[in-house]
């Protein structure tokens, strides 16, 4: 009898004692107590509402007009501004508000998308202005397309779900330049999600371990009507062979004009461009488009997004410094001959010994009667 009571007491004592952490983890197939589920830990990242950088407001040294004061006060409530409110008033009222939002560093991705979707077609709209932040100003200046005030540059950390990224990009009315070259790899399903970005114009997947199977799926997506606006593709330092590149290069419904790789394509429909400087993706596309007059980018609304191989939380300066790093060099750029024939350079080759009309020197009139038209 005593033995039975002691066993019952031990049983209830075990129930009340807390279960060791190693025992809990071992039930899920992981006996190591140092195991951390990084997917859950790093899943939250407010990338659309995170402001580019905290900036101190300058002191007010002189009296300002009432209109400026009202615009400044409204800009402080930037998080409460939605697209319906933007539609209710004309641009000349919101222009000052947007200017204060840009200058004070409150132009998060969410706020930018709202203003851009409503006023992005206005010739006075601009995506960036010069700010006291020297690093940000230099990064934007070195990557921004010349004379294009609609070119927006943003950098984000890598712990953003691809489905969420694609969803936000599809809500934007801008043409998308997406640079993923700083990442080491993506999940297999994430590569396929890229095919659903409707306004994707340039894609950089350099330094990724993708092979010919990716090219097969990409060409299939293009033939099924997806990525109709994709004009430039950069695939340097990958496992893709010439056979895989030909599947993309010869896709019937493809509108791709430029392919940048570090191997030989060797196809009669594609011409290799020799003199192409190592530039950021947007500037390189702008340089080639101007050279062959294939697409005017000076007035095109572009959203240029770079994904950095760092995890949030981290210093926001990392996002801007990443804009100075060019990951791939010594590459070859191929231009589709279909576009090359359609957009030949406007200049005409001058035969040797012949001078152009603009360079011909005008003969001086030495006759006074002719000179004074007497």
C-alpha positions in Angstrom: 0.0 0.0 0.0 2.8 2.3 0.9 4.6 1.4 -2.3 1.5 2.3 -4.4 1.2 5.7 -2.7 4.9 6.5 -3.3 4.5 5.7 -7.0 1.4 7.9 -7.3 3.3 10.8 -5.5 6.2 10.5 -7.9 3.8 10.5 -10.9 2.1 13.7 -9.8 5.5 15.3 -9.0 6.7 14.7 -12.5 3.6 16.3 -13.9 4.1 19.5 -11.9 7.8 19.9 -12.7 8.6 22.0 -15.9 9.7 19.9 -18.9 13.3 20.5 -19.9 13.9 22.5 -23.1 15.9 19.7 -24.7 13.0 17.3 -24.2 10.5 19.8 -25.9 12.8 20.3 -28.9 13.5 16.6 -29.3 9.8 16.0 -29.9 10.1 18.1 -33.1 13.2 16.2 -34.3 15.8 18.7 -32.9 17.5 17.7 -29.6 19.9 20.7 -29.8 18.8 23.5 -27.4 20.8 26.0 -29.4 18.5 25.6 -32.4 16.8 28.9 -33.4 14.0 29.1 -35.9 15.5 32.1 -37.9 12.5 32.1 -40.3 10.1 33.1 -37.5 12.6 35.3 -35.8 13.4 37.4 -38.9 10.0 37.3 -40.6 8.8 40.7 -39.3 10.4 43.6 -41.3 8.3 46.8 -41.9 10.1 47.5 -45.2 7.2 49.5 -46.7 6.8 51.8 -43.8 10.4 52.1 -42.7 11.7 55.6 -43.3 14.9 55.9 -45.3 16.8 57.7 -42.5 16.0 59.7 -39.4 16.7 63.3 -40.1 16.7 66.4 -37.8 14.5 69.2 -38.9 16.3 72.5 -39.6 15.5 75.4 -37.3 13.1 78.0 -38.7 15.1 81.3 -39.2 12.5 83.4 -40.8 8.8 83.8 -41.1 7.2 81.6 -43.7 4.0 82.0 -45.6 0.8 80.4 -44.2 0.7 78.0 -47.2 4.1 76.6 -46.3 3.3 76.2 -42.6 0.1 74.3 -43.5 2.0 72.1 -45.9 4.6 71.4 -43.3 2.0 70.4 -40.7 0.3 68.1 -43.1 3.6 66.5 -44.0 4.0 65.5 -40.4 0.8 63.4 -40.7 2.2 61.5 -43.7 1.2 58.0 -42.3 -2.5 59.1 -42.4 -2.5 60.2 -46.1 -4.1 57.7 -48.4 -4.8 57.7 -52.1 -8.4 58.8 -51.7 -7.3 61.9 -49.9 -4.6 62.6 -52.6 -7.3 62.4 -55.3 -9.5 65.0 -53.5 -7.0 67.8 -54.0 -5.0 69.0 -57.0 -1.2 68.6 -57.4 -0.3 72.2 -56.8 -1.6 71.8 -53.2 0.2 68.4 -52.6 3.4 69.6 -54.2 4.6 71.4 -51.1 3.6 68.6 -48.8 5.5 66.0 -50.9 8.5 68.3 -50.9 8.6 68.5 -47.1 8.1 64.7 -46.9 11.2 64.1 -49.2 13.3 66.7 -47.4 12.5 65.4 -43.9 13.2 61.7 -44.9 9.6 60.5 -44.4 9.3 59.1 -47.9 8.9 55.5 -47.0 8.1 53.0 -49.8 4.4 53.0 -48.8 4.2 56.9 -48.8 6.1 57.0 -52.1 3.8 54.5 -53.8 0.7 56.5 -52.8 2.0 59.8 -54.2 3.5 58.1 -57.3 0.4 56.3 -58.2 -1.7 59.5 -58.2 0.8 62.1 -59.3 3.6 60.1 -61.0 2.5 61.3 -64.5 2.7 64.9 -63.5 5.8 66.6 -65.1 6.6 68.4 -61.9 6.6 65.3 -59.7 10.0 64.1 -58.6 11.1 61.0 -56.7 14.1 62.5 -54.9 15.4 65.8 -53.9 18.8 66.9 -52.5 18.9 66.4 -48.8 21.5 67.0 -46.0 22.2 63.2 -45.9 25.5 63.1 -47.8 25.6 59.3 -48.2 22.1 59.1 -49.6 22.7 62.0 -52.0 25.9 60.5 -53.4 24.3 57.0 -53.7 21.3 58.4 -55.6 23.5 60.7 -57.8 25.8 57.8 -58.8 22.9 55.5 -59.8 20.2 57.8 -61.0 19.4 58.2 -64.7 20.5 61.6 -65.9 17.7 64.2 -66.2 15.1 61.7 -65.1 13.3 63.2 -62.1 10.9 60.2 -62.0 13.7 57.6 -61.3 13.2 56.3 -57.8 15.9 54.3 -56.0 15.3 52.1 -52.9 17.2 49.4 -51.2 15.8 46.8 -48.8 17.1 44.0 -46.6 16.7 40.4 -47.7 14.3 39.3 -45.0 11.2 40.2 -47.0 8.9 37.4 -48.3 9.0 37.2 -52.1 5.2 37.0 -52.3 4.9 40.2 -50.4 7.6 41.9 -52.5 5.9 40.9 -55.8 2.5 42.1 -54.4 3.8 45.6 -53.6 5.6 45.9 -56.9 2.5 45.0 -58.8 0.5 47.7 -57.1 3.0 50.3 -58.4 2.4 52.1 -61.8 6.2 52.4 -62.3 8.5 50.3 -64.5 10.5 48.0 -62.3 14.2 47.5 -62.2 15.0 44.7 -59.7 18.6 43.9 -58.7 19.0 40.7 -56.8 22.8 40.2 -57.6 23.8 40.9 -54.0 22.0 37.8 -52.8 23.6 34.3 -52.8 20.4 32.5 -53.8 16.7 32.3 -53.5 14.2 29.6 -52.8 13.1 27.6 -55.8 9.6 28.9 -55.6 10.8 32.5 -55.2 12.4 32.4 -58.7 9.1 31.4 -60.2 7.3 34.3 -58.4 9.5 36.7 -60.2 7.7 35.8 -63.4 4.5 37.4 -62.0 5.9 41.0 -61.8 3.8 42.7 -64.4 5.9 45.8 -64.9 9.3 44.3 -64.7 11.7 46.1 -67.1 15.2 45.0 -65.9 16.2 42.0 -63.9 19.6 41.2 -62.4 20.1 37.6 -61.2 23.9 37.6 -61.4 25.9 35.5 -58.8 22.9 33.1 -58.4 23.3 29.3 -58.7 20.7 29.1 -61.4 21.1 26.8 -64.4 19.4 26.0 -67.7 16.2 24.8 -66.1 15.6 28.4 -65.0 15.9 29.5 -68.6 13.4 26.9 -69.6 10.8 28.1 -67.1 11.6 31.8 -68.0 11.1 31.2 -71.8 7.9 29.3 -71.0 6.5 32.1 -68.9 7.4 34.6 -71.7 5.6 32.5 -74.3 2.6 32.4 -72.1 2.3 36.2 -72.1 4.2 37.0 -68.9 7.0 39.6 -68.6 6.0 41.3 -71.8 7.8 44.5 -70.6 11.1 42.8 -69.7 13.8 44.6 -71.9 17.1 43.8 -70.1 18.3 40.6 -68.4 21.7 40.3 -66.5 22.9 36.8 -65.8 26.6 37.0 -65.0 28.4 34.4 -62.8 25.7 31.8 -63.0 25.6 28.1 -64.0 23.7 28.9 -67.2 25.2 27.5 -70.4 24.8 28.7 -74.0 22.0 26.2 -74.6 20.0 27.7 -71.8 20.6 31.3 -73.0 19.4 30.4 -76.5 16.0 29.3 -75.0 15.6 32.9 -73.7 17.2 34.6 -76.8 14.9 32.7 -79.2 11.7 32.9 -77.3 9.0 33.9 -79.9 7.1 36.3 -77.6 10.1 37.9 -76.0 10.7 41.6 -76.0 14.2 41.4 -74.4 16.5 43.7 -76.1 19.7 43.3 -74.0 21.2 40.3 -72.4 24.4 40.7 -70.3 26.4 37.6 -69.6 30.1 36.7 -69.1 30.1 34.0 -71.8 29.7 33.8 -75.6 26.1 33.7 -76.9 27.2 33.3 -80.6 23.9 33.6 -82.3 23.1 35.3 -85.6 20.2 37.3 -84.2 22.3 38.8 -81.4 25.1 41.3 -81.8 27.8 41.7 -79.1 28.4 45.3 -78.0 32.1 45.8 -77.4 32.3 49.2 -75.7 30.0 49.1 -72.7 31.2 50.6 -69.5 30.7 48.9 -66.2 27.8 51.0 -64.8 24.8 50.4 -62.5 22.0 48.5 -64.1 19.8 51.5 -64.7 22.6 53.7 -66.1 23.8 50.9 -68.4 20.3 50.4 -69.8 20.0 54.2 -70.3 23.4 54.3 -72.0 22.5 51.6 -74.5 19.0 52.9 -75.1 20.4 56.3 -76.0 23.0 54.7 -78.2 20.4 52.8 -80.3 17.4 55.0 -79.7 15.4 51.9 -78.6 13.6 53.4 -75.6 13.5 56.8 -74.1 14.2 56.6 -70.4 14.7 60.3 -69.6 11.0 60.7 -68.9 10.0 57.2 -67.9 8.7 56.6 -64.4 11.1 54.0 -63.0 11.3 52.3 -59.6 14.8 50.9 -59.1 14.9 48.4 -56.2 18.0 46.7 -54.8 17.9 43.8 -52.3 20.9 43.7 -50.0 22.4 40.6 -48.5 21.9 41.7 -44.9 19.1 41.0 -42.4 17.1 43.7 -40.6 17.6 45.1 -38.0 20.8 46.6 -39.2 22.2 50.1 -39.9 20.3 51.8 -42.8 23.6 53.1 -44.1 24.3 49.6 -45.4 21.4 50.0 -47.9 23.0 53.1 -49.5 26.6 51.8 -49.4 25.4 48.8 -51.3 24.7 51.1 -54.3 28.4 51.7 -54.7 29.3 48.0 -55.0 29.3 46.5 -58.5 29.3 42.7 -58.1 30.0 41.6 -61.7 32.7 42.8 -64.2 34.2 41.8 -67.5 30.8 41.0 -69.0 29.5 41.0 -72.5 26.2 42.7 -73.5 24.3 41.3 -76.5 21.7 43.4 -78.4 18.9 41.7 -80.3 19.4 42.4 -84.0 15.7 42.9 -84.5 15.9 46.0 -82.3 19.3 46.9 -83.8 17.8 47.1 -87.3 14.8 49.0 -86.1 16.7 51.6 -84.1 19.9 52.3 -86.0 22.0 55.2 -84.7 21.0 58.5 -86.4 24.5 59.5 -87.4 25.9 58.8 -90.9 29.4 57.5 -91.5 31.4 60.2 -93.4 33.6 58.9 -96.2 37.3 59.6 -95.9 38.3 62.9 -97.4 34.7 64.3 -97.1 33.8 66.9 -94.6 30.4 67.3 -93.0 28.4 70.5 -93.8 28.7 71.8 -90.2 32.5 71.5 -90.2 33.0 73.2 -93.6 34.6 76.6 -93.1 32.7 79.5 -94.7 34.8 81.6 -97.0 35.3 85.1 -95.9 33.9 87.8 -98.2 36.7 90.1 -99.2 34.7 92.2 -101.6 33.3 95.3 -99.7 30.4 95.7 -102.1 29.2 92.1 -101.4 29.9 92.4 -97.7 27.7 95.5 -97.3 25.3 94.3 -99.9 25.8 97.4 -101.9 
